[in-house]
Amino acid sequence: MSFLSRIMVLKSKAHFATDGNNRPSDGFARSIFEGARKRKSNQAKSRVVLLVASFVAVYCVIGGRLAQFAMTLPEMTSSILPPDRLMASRPDIIDRNGALLATDIRTVSLFAEPNKIIDADEAVEELRKVLPDLDAKSTYKKLSTKSSHFAWLRRQLTPKQQSQILALGIPGIGFRPEKRRFYPGGSTAAHILGYVNIDNRGVAGMEKYIDDLGLADLAAAGMTNDQPLQPVKLSVDLRVQDIVHDAVVNAVKNFQAKGAGAAVLNVHTGEVVAMASAPDFDPNYPNDGAAEGWLNRMTNGTFEMGSTFKTFTMAMALDSGKVSLRDAFDATNPIRIGGFTIHDFHGQRRVLTVPEIFQYSSNIGTAKIADLVGIDGHKEFLTRIGLLSKMQTELPEVKMPSQPRVWKKINSITISFGHGVSTTPLQTAVAGAALVNGGKLIEPTFLPRTRDEADDIAKLVIKKSTSDDVRFLLDFNGSKGSGRAARVPGYDVGSKTGTADKVVNGRYSHTLNFNTFMAVFPIDNPQYIIMTFCDEPKTGEHGGTISAYTAAPIARDIIARAAPILGIQPSFGNGNSALLVSY
């Protein structure tokens, strides 16, 4: 196409794009406007996209910081235990028949985040409306420490307290789930079960024993959880335990005594069926009994056992072969040795046979019997039957017996009738069981144990014939001597009393006694031994304060109520096999 031709075409297009006045047509103007609007629209969209991207970036930064804060929170609140630690379960404790002795219950504890507390004064004032005993000064100090992110205010609230505090609507106040140990029987088996601290960790008794087996280490490592654990079964019979507990608590009250205690022991297995010491405490509120109640006098208190020790002196002499039941000793005159005079409380002032020495509890006769055996033989025998070493059992609260550093003749003589060696009442019962079960010393246990299992760990400490002779002596004293105070119709009880003067300011008091009583039943086929004590009684049955009027009635009441539960059938025959032993 030529140049002129192109000019003609452009003119033709211009004619169609303009009106008659040589101005652009409407269509052409519209296209120009729409182009400008499109450019502005694109610019607006770009701005919106940029704004959205900016918001997204800001929120990503905020989210990242929150995530970082959440990850570092445990370090900032290290005083808060992890939930699995707070909710870690302890195993239930049950008696030999499955009765519940201890269990966990769910509870909550109150905490604060001081950095979120708006007005510490107001918060303290509101909290004291629900918790009036809350220490205002220390609580205010906790809440006003703004640098702190966590502080316990009260552990283990009741549901009612939690509801009331929630209703207060205090910012920065919260609750953490926890476990609380609950003992349905209260103080009934306090010294056996022990108790736990505020963090549900065992502090004493079988609770501490369970932790010492490894539960505490697992909890510290965070390896425990909220899953139920297999219950721990004890050898204790809750029915008998309740009887024993009642008996010792009543003894303290009725005899105005400083303390009392009792234990029921299976002589063939070493199982502790029941044990109680008074004063005691409620393991649900252990601090309330801190003054006197925490001391388990049955295993963690050592005392001179008085004339119950004569049982061991007799067994020693009989087992040595140097003395027999047919022998007799002159108890006419007191013994004077090393500036001391030894006399009899129930002096007969004549020659006494061995059974009569036991029946009348003759110090003179017993001293002469011990002198035949000698100092070394005496010490060896008491060591052999476990009275001079620390008793081995599950309870952590076990005290070491005391004895003279150097044994002299005067020591051996006084120890023969229960002065000079201090041991625990339960340890005395364990040694006594060996004297009547055929001669087997079996360590005591608070866990179930079969007779075969006991035989596997038993140590033979005296001859079978010696055990038979000791049973005869116990039965003889129980029917004709001081043990008559504990005789129960239908049950043949062999026994020995012990009334020991207590040491006050280095001297023996003639007004303060520690009374003990050892009873075995049924004596013709011994199954159980009961050891009771009454510490510093001010009165007793028939007005007396000796063992026959204080410690013996405790054993009598326990046997009368517990023997049927233990499956011991009453017998109303004409005597028993123990009386057939001649002397």
C-alpha positions in Angstrom: 0.0 0.0 0.0 1.2 3.5 -1.0 1.7 6.3 1.4 -1.4 8.1 0.1 -3.5 5.1 0.5 -2.5 4.9 4.2 -3.4 8.5 4.7 -6.9 7.8 3.2 -7.4 4.9 5.6 -6.4 6.9 8.7 -8.8 9.7 7.7 -11.5 7.2 7.2 -11.0 5.8 10.8 -10.9 9.3 12.2 -14.2 10.0 10.6 -15.8 7.1 12.4 -14.1 8.1 15.8 -15.3 11.7 15.9 -18.7 13.4 15.7 -19.7 16.1 13.4 -18.0 18.9 15.4 -14.7 17.1 15.1 -14.7 15.8 18.8 -14.0 12.3 19.9 -17.1 10.0 19.9 -18.7 8.6 23.2 -17.3 5.1 22.7 -13.8 6.4 22.4 -14.1 8.4 25.6 -15.7 5.5 27.5 -12.7 3.3 26.6 -10.3 5.9 27.9 -12.2 6.1 31.3 -12.5 2.4 31.7 -8.7 2.1 31.2 -8.0 4.6 33.9 -10.5 2.9 36.3 -8.9 -0.4 35.6 -5.5 1.0 36.5 -6.8 2.4 39.8 -8.5 -1.0 40.6 -5.2 -2.9 40.1 -3.4 -0.4 42.4 -6.1 -0.9 45.1 -5.8 -4.7 44.9 -2.1 -4.4 45.2 -2.4 -2.3 48.3 -4.9 -4.8 49.9 -2.7 -7.8 49.1 0.2 -5.9 50.7 -1.9 -5.1 53.8 -3.0 -8.7 54.2 0.5 -9.9 53.9 1.6 -7.5 56.5 -1.1 -8.7 58.9 -0.2 -12.3 58.3 3.5 -11.6 59.0 2.6 -9.8 62.3 0.3 -12.7 63.4 3.0 -15.2 62.5 5.5 -13.3 64.7 3.0 -13.2 67.6 2.2 -16.9 67.2 5.8 -17.8 67.2 6.4 -15.9 70.4 3.4 -17.6 72.0 4.7 -21.0 71.0 8.2 -20.0 72.4 6.6 -18.8 75.6 4.6 -22.1 76.0 7.8 -24.1 75.5 9.7 -22.2 78.1 6.8 -22.0 80.7 7.8 -25.1 82.7 11.2 -23.5 83.4 9.5 -20.3 84.6 7.2 -22.3 86.9 9.5 -25.0 88.0 7.9 -25.1 91.4 4.8 -26.7 89.8 5.1 -30.5 89.7 4.2 -32.1 86.4 0.6 -33.5 86.3 1.8 -37.1 86.3 3.7 -36.4 89.5 0.8 -34.6 91.2 -1.6 -37.4 90.2 0.7 -40.4 90.9 -1.2 -43.1 92.7 -0.2 -45.0 95.8 -1.3 -48.6 96.1 -4.2 -49.3 98.4 -3.3 -51.1 101.7 -5.7 -53.9 102.8 -5.8 -56.3 105.7 -5.4 -60.1 105.4 -9.1 -60.4 104.5 -9.2 -57.6 102.0 -10.6 -54.9 104.2 -9.4 -51.4 103.2 -6.9 -49.8 105.4 -5.5 -46.9 103.2 -6.4 -45.5 99.8 -6.0 -42.5 97.6 -8.8 -39.9 97.0 -8.9 -37.1 94.5 -8.6 -33.5 95.7 -7.4 -30.1 94.5 -4.9 -27.6 95.8 -5.0 -23.8 95.6 -2.3 -21.9 93.8 -1.7 -18.4 92.6 0.2 -16.7 89.8 1.4 -13.5 91.6 2.3 -11.8 88.3 -1.4 -11.8 87.4 -2.7 -10.7 90.8 -4.2 -7.2 90.4 -4.7 -6.3 94.1 -2.9 -8.5 96.6 -4.6 -7.0 99.7 -8.0 -7.6 98.2 -7.2 -11.1 97.1 -6.0 -12.0 100.7 -9.1 -10.5 102.2 -11.4 -12.4 99.9 -9.6 -15.7 100.4 -9.8 -15.4 104.2 -13.6 -15.4 103.9 -13.3 -19.0 102.8 -10.1 -19.9 104.5 -10.2 -17.9 107.8 -7.0 -19.6 109.1 -5.0 -18.5 106.1 -1.9 -16.7 107.2 -2.5 -13.2 105.9 1.1 -11.9 106.2 2.8 -14.8 104.4 0.0 -15.0 101.8 0.3 -11.3 101.0 4.0 -11.7 100.6 3.5 -14.5 98.1 0.9 -12.6 96.1 2.8 -9.3 96.0 6.0 -10.9 94.5 5.3 -9.9 90.9 8.4 -11.6 89.6 6.9 -15.0 90.7 4.8 -17.1 88.4 3.6 -19.7 90.9 3.0 -20.0 94.6 1.0 -22.7 96.6 -1.6 -21.1 98.9 -3.4 -24.1 100.4 -3.0 -27.8 99.7 -5.8 -30.4 99.6 -9.0 -28.3 99.7 -12.5 -29.7 100.2 -15.0 -29.6 97.3 -17.0 -27.0 99.2 -13.9 -24.8 99.7 -13.0 -25.0 96.0 -16.6 -24.0 95.0 -16.6 -21.0 97.3 -13.2 -19.8 96.1 -14.3 -20.2 92.5 -17.3 -18.0 93.3 -14.9 -15.2 94.4 -13.7 -14.7 90.8 -10.1 -13.7 91.8 -7.8 -13.3 88.8 -4.6 -15.2 89.0 -6.0 -17.9 91.3 -6.2 -21.6 90.2 -6.5 -25.2 91.3 -4.3 -28.2 90.6 -5.5 -31.8 90.9 -3.8 -33.9 93.5 -4.2 -37.1 95.5 -4.8 -37.3 99.2 -4.2 -40.4 101.3 -7.3 -41.5 103.3 -7.4 -43.9 106.2 -10.9 -45.2 106.8 -10.1 -46.5 110.3 -8.5 -43.3 111.5 -6.1 -44.1 114.4 -7.1 -47.8 114.6 -3.9 -49.0 112.9 -1.9 -45.8 112.9 1.5 -47.1 114.0 1.4 -50.0 111.6 0.3 -48.0 108.5 2.2 -44.8 109.3 1.3 -41.8 107.2 2.3 -39.7 104.2 3.4 -36.1 103.8 1.6 -33.3 101.8 3.1 -34.7 98.6 1.7 -38.2 99.2 5.1 -39.7 100.0 5.4 -42.2 102.8 6.9 -40.8 106.0 6.4 -43.7 108.6 5.2 -47.2 109.0 4.2 -49.4 106.1 3.7 -46.3 103.9 7.4 -45.6 104.2 8.2 -49.2 103.7 6.3 -49.2 100.4 8.2 -46.1 99.2 11.5 -47.6 100.3 10.8 -50.6 98.0 11.1 -48.3 95.0 7.8 -46.3 94.7 9.5 -43.1 95.8 12.3 -43.5 93.3 9.8 -44.1 90.5 7.8 -41.0 91.5 10.9 -38.9 91.6 11.8 -40.0 88.1 8.2 -39.2 86.9 7.6 -42.8 86.0 4.4 -43.2 88.0 1.0 -42.4 86.7 -2.7 -42.3 87.6 -3.3 -45.9 86.9 -4.4 -48.1 89.8 -1.7 -50.2 91.5 -2.0 -53.6 93.0 -3.0 -53.3 96.6 -0.5 -54.2 99.4 -1.9 -56.9 101.6 -0.9 -56.9 105.3 -0.9 -59.7 107.8 -3.1 -57.6 110.1 -6.7 -58.7 110.8 -8.7 -55.4 111.0 -11.2 -57.0 113.3 -8.6 -58.1 115.8 -6.7 -54.8 115.3 -9.8 -52.9 116.3 -10.1 -55.0 119.5 -6.4 -54.4 120.4 -6.7 -50.7 119.7 -9.7 -50.3 122.0 -8.0 -52.3 124.7 -4.9 -50.1 124.9 -6.7 -46.8 124.5 -9.1 -47.8 127.3 -6.2 -48.9 129.5 -4.6 -45.5 129.2 -7.9 -43.9 130.2 -9.0 -46.3 132.9 -5.6 -46.8 134.6 -4.5 -43.1 134.1 -1.4 -44.4 132.5 1.3 -42.6 130.5 1.0 -45.2 127.8 -0.1 -48.7 126.9 0.4 -51.2 124.1 -0.3 -54.7 122.8 0.5 -57.0 120.0 -0.9 -60.3 118.8 1.6 -62.5 117.1 1.2 -65.9 115.3 3.8 -68.1 116.9 4.2 -70.4 113.9 4.5 -67.8 111.1 5.7 -64.6 112.9 2.8 -62.7 111.4 1.7 -59.6 113.4 -2.0 -60.0 113.4 -2.6 -56.8 115.4 -0.5 -54.2 117.2 -1.4 -50.9 118.8 0.4 -48.3 121.0 -1.3 -45.5 122.9 -1.2 -42.5 122.8 -1.5 -42.6 119.1 -2.6 -40.3 116.2 -5.0 -40.1 113.3 -2.9 -40.6 110.1 -5.4 -38.5 108.2 -4.2 -35.6 110.4 -0.8 -36.7 111.6 0.4 -33.4 113.0 -2.3 -33.4 115.6 -0.6 -36.3 117.4 3.0 -35.0 117.1 3.5 -34.5 120.8 3.2 -38.1 122.1 1.2 -40.0 119.5 4.0 -40.5 116.9 6.0 -42.8 119.2 5.3 -46.4 118.5 6.2 -47.8 121.9 5.8 -51.4 120.7 8.7 -51.3 118.3 10.5 -48.0 118.7 10.5 -47.8 122.5 12.9 -49.9 124.7 12.0 -50.7 128.3 13.1 -53.0 131.1 10.7 -55.9 130.9 10.7 -56.9 134.5 9.7 -60.5 135.5 8.6 -61.5 132.0 12.4 -61.9 131.5 12.3 -64.7 134.0 10.7 -66.8 131.3 13.9 -66.5 129.2 16.1 -67.2 132.2 14.2 -70.4 132.9 14.5 -71.4 129.2 18.2 -70.7 129.2 18.8 -72.9 132.3 16.6 -75.7 131.1 18.1 -75.7 127.7 21.7 -75.8 129.1 20.9 -79.0 130.9 22.2 -77.6 134.2 18.7 -77.2 135.6 15.5 -79.3 135.4 12.0 -78.8 136.5 12.6 -81.1 139.4 15.4 -79.0 140.9 14.9 -76.7 143.9 16.7 -73.6 145.2 16.9 -71.9 148.6 15.1 -68.6 148.5 15.0 -68.1 152.3 17.4 -65.2 152.5 18.0 -62.1 150.3 21.2 -62.0 148.1 23.7 -59.3 148.8 26.2 -58.5 146.1 28.2 -55.4 145.2 26.4 -53.2 147.7 23.0 -54.3 146.5 20.4 -56.4 148.2 18.1 -58.7 146.1 14.9 -59.8 147.7 11.5 -61.2 146.7 8.4 -59.2 146.3 6.2 -62.2 147.1 8.8 -63.8 149.4 8.1 -67.3 150.6 11.3 -67.5 152.7 11.9 -71.2 152.0 13.3 -73.6 149.5 11.4 -73.3 146.2 11.1 -75.7 143.3 11.7 -74.4 139.8 8.0 -74.1 139.0 7.4 -72.4 142.3 10.2 -69.9 141.6 8.3 -69.1 138.4 4.9 -69.1 140.1 6.0 -66.8 142.9 8.3 -64.8 140.6 11.2 -65.2 143.0 14.1 -62.9 142.2 16.3 -64.8 144.6 15.6 -68.2 143.0 15.9 -66.8 139.5 19.3 -65.1 140.3 20.7 -68.4 141.6 19.5 -70.2 138.5 21.2 -67.6 136.2 24.4 -67.9 138.3 24.6 -71.6 137.5 24.7 -70.8 133.7 27.3 -68.1 134.1 27.8 -64.6 132.6 29.0 -65.7 129.1 26.3 -68.3 128.7 23.6 -65.8 129.8 24.8 -63.2 127.3 25.1 -65.8 124.5 21.6 -67.1 125.1 19.9 -63.7 125.0 21.8 -62.9 121.8 20.7 -66.3 120.3 17.0 -65.6 120.9 17.3 -62.1 119.4 16.9 -59.9 122.5 20.2 -58.1 122.3 20.2 -57.2 118.6 18.0 -54.9 116.5 14.8 -56.6 115.4 14.4 -57.1 111.6 11.0 -56.3 110.2 9.3 -54.1 107.6 8.5 -51.2 109.9 11.2 -48.5 109.8 10.6 -47.6 113.4 12.6 -50.2 115.3 14.9 -49.3 118.1 18.1 -51.1 119.1 18.0 -52.8 122.5 20.4 -51.6 125.2 22.6 -53.7 127.4 25.6 -53.2 129.8 28.9 -52.4 128.0 30.6 -54.9 130.2 28.7 -57.8 131.8 29.6 -58.4 135.4 28.0 -60.9 137.8 25.7 -58.2 139.2 24.5 -57.4 135.7 23.8 -61.1 134.9 21.9 -61.5 138.1 19.7 -58.4 137.7 19.1 -59.1 134.0 17.9 -62.6 134.9 14.8 -61.0 136.5 14.4 -58.1 134.0 16.6 -55.2 135.1 19.6 -54.1 133.1 18.6 -54.9 129.5 16.0 -52.8 127.7 14.3 -54.1 124.6 11.1 -53.5 122.7 7.8 -55.2 123.6 7.3 -56.7 120.1 10.9 -58.1 120.2 10.1 -59.7 123.6 7.0 -61.3 122.1 9.0 -62.7 119.1 11.5 -64.3 121.5 8.6 -65.6 123.6 7.1 -67.2 120.6 10.3 -69.2 120.0 10.0 -70.6 123.5 6.6 -72.1 122.9 6.5 -73.0 119.2 9.1 -75.8 119.5 12.1 -73.6 119.6 12.0 -71.7 116.3 13.0 -68.0 116.2 11.0 -66.4 113.4 11.5 -62.8 112.4 8.2 -60.8 112.7 6.4 -59.6 109.6 3.5 -57.3 108.8 3.0 -59.1 105.5 1.2 -62.5 104.9 3.5 -65.5 105.4 2.7 -69.2 105.2 3.9 -71.7 107.8 6.2 -73.3 105.2 7.7 -69.9 104.3 8.3 -69.3 108.0 10.0 -72.6 108.5 12.4 -71.8 105.6 13.7 -68.7 107.5 13.3 -70.0 111.1 16.3 -70.6 113.3 16.2 -73.3 115.9 17.3 -71.7 119.2 16.2 -74.1 121.9 15.4 -77.8 122.1 11.9 -79.1 121.6 12.0 -80.5 125.2 12.9 -77.1 126.5 9.9 -75.6 124.7 7.6 -78.2 126.3 9.0 -77.3 129.7 8.5 -73.6 129.2 4.9 -74.2 128.1 4.3 -76.1 131.4 5.8 -73.2 133.4 3.6 -70.7 131.6 0.5 -72.8 132.1 1.4 -73.4 135.8 1.7 -69.7 136.4 -1.4 -68.9 134.4 -3.5 -71.2 136.5 -1.9 -71.0 139.9 0.2 -67.8 139.9 0.0 -64.2 138.9 -1.3 -65.0 135.4 -4.7 -65.9 136.8 -5.8 -62.3 136.2 -5.8 -63.1 132.4 -7.5 -66.5 132.6 -10.5 -66.6 130.1 -13.1 -69.3 130.5 -12.9 -71.9 127.7 -9.4 -70.8 126.8 -6.3 -72.2 128.5 -3.9 -69.2 128.8 -0.3 -69.6 129.8 1.3 -66.4 131.0 3.9 -64.4 132.9 3.6 -61.0 134.6 6.3 -58.4 134.8 6.4 -55.3 137.1 9.6 -53.2 136.6 10.5 -50.1 138.6 11.3 -47.3 136.3 14.6 -45.4 136.4 14.1 -41.8 137.4 17.2 -39.5 137.6 19.5 -42.6 137.6 17.7 -44.4 140.4 14.9 -46.9 140.5 11.6 -45.4 141.5 9.3 -47.3 143.9 6.2 -45.5 142.7 6.5 -45.6 138.9 6.2 -48.9 137.2 6.5 -50.3 133.6 4.2 -53.3 133.7 4.3 -56.1 131.1 2.3 -59.3 130.5 3.1 -62.2 128.1 0.2 -64.6 127.3 0.2 -67.7 125.1 -3.0 -69.4 124.0 -4.2 -72.1 123.8 -1.2 -73.2 125.9 -1.6 -77.0 125.1 -1.2 -76.1 121.4 0.1 -72.6 121.1 -1.1 -70.5 118.2 -0.8 -66.9 119.3 1.3 -64.9 121.8 0.1 -61.6 123.2 2.4 -59.0 124.7 0.9 -56.1 126.6 2.3 -53.3 128.6 1.1 -50.4 130.8 3.4 -47.5 131.4 3.2 -45.6 134.8 -0.4 -46.5 135.7 -1.7 -44.6 138.7 -4.5 -47.1 139.4 -5.6 -50.5 138.3 -8.1 -53.3 138.9 -8.7 -53.9 142.6 -6.8 -50.7 143.3 -3.3 -52.1 142.5 -0.8 -50.8 140.0 1.3 -53.9 139.4 1.1 -56.0 136.2 -1.6 -58.4 137.4 -4.0 -55.4 137.8 -3.0 -53.4 134.7 -1.2 -55.2 131.9 -2.9 -58.6 132.5 -6.5 -57.3 132.1 -5.5 -55.8 128.7 -4.5 -59.3 127.5 -7.6 -60.9 129.1 -10.0 -58.5 127.3 -8.2 -59.1 123.9 -8.3 -62.9 124.3 -12.0 -62.9 125.3 -13.0 -60.9 122.2 -10.4 -62.0 119.6 -10.0 -65.7 120.2 -13.3 -66.7 118.4 -12.4 -64.4 115.5 -9.0 -66.1 115.2 -10.7 -69.4 115.0 -9.6 -70.7 118.4 -12.3 -73.1 119.6 -13.1 -72.9 123.4 -12.5 -76.0 125.4 -14.2 -76.8 128.7 -12.4 -80.2 129.3 -10.6 -81.4 132.4 -7.2 -79.7 131.8 -4.8 -79.8 129.0 -1.8 -81.7 127.8 0.7 -79.1 129.2 -0.3 -80.2 132.7 0.8 -83.7 132.0 4.4 -82.7 132.0 5.9 -83.9 135.3 8.4 -82.1 137.5 
